[in-house]
Amino acid sequence: MLQVNHFRNQHHIHVYGTDIPEPVATFEQLQTEYGVDARIMLNIKSLGFHTPTVIEMQAIPVMLHVCFVYSYHPLCVLYVF
């Protein structure tokens, strides 16, 4: 948990709520940790995306975790319900 908090602080990610999944640092983690289909991963790579944005690092795992998300991008604040 300490590493997760350090990662969030390093990237200025602020989350509120309970049972919030860990952020991802790479798109590859979506496939290994969440089982995202290989075709989606191929599309991401073919479009030239190499690293998720700060908001994607936390928001995608939250959405894959089936939560309601409210985000405010400039401060990268996520509210999870």
N, C-alpha and C positions, 0 to 999 in steps of 0.2 A: 504494500500500500504506500510505503514511503517513496518508492520509485515512481509510482503513478502520480502522487502529489507533486513530486519534483518535476516530472514531465509536464504536467498541467501548468505549474507555475512558470516554468521555462518558456512555455508557449502562450502564456497569458490566457489560459482556458479556465473559466469559472463555471462550475456546475452547481445546481441546487436540486435537491430531491434525494430519493433513496433508491437503492439497487441500480446505481448508474454503472454501466460497463466501462471498462478501461478504454482510453483512446488508442488509436492505432497510429504508428509512425509511417507505415508504408501501405500501399494498396495491396501488396502481397499478403499482409496480415489478414485482410478481409477473406481471402480464400482459405488460409490455413486455420484461422480461428472461428470463422463464421460460415465456412463452406460455400462462399459465393461461387457461382458457376464459372467455369473456365472461360466460357464464351464472353461473359461480362468482363472478365479480367483482360481478355484479348482486345475487346473494344476499348477499354480504358487505355491500354498501351498503344493501340493503333492510332488513337486520337492524340497521342503525344503527352499524356499525363503521366508524370513519373512519381510525384510526391503529392499526397493530399494537402489541401490548404488547412489552415488551423481549424476552421469551422468544420471541415470534413473529417478531421482526425477524431473529433468527439461525436459529431452529429450522426455520422453513418453508423457507428456501432450502437448508438442509442436507438436509431430507427430500426436496425436489424434486431435489436433486443425487444422490439414491439412496445415502445413507449410513446406517449404524446410529447412532442418537442416544441418548445417555443425558444427561438434563438434570436439574439441580437448581435449581428455580425461585427460592428466596429469594436466592440469590447469582448467579443467572443463569449458571451454569456448564454448558457443553456439552462432552461427551466424544464425539468422532467416531471411529468405527472403520471 
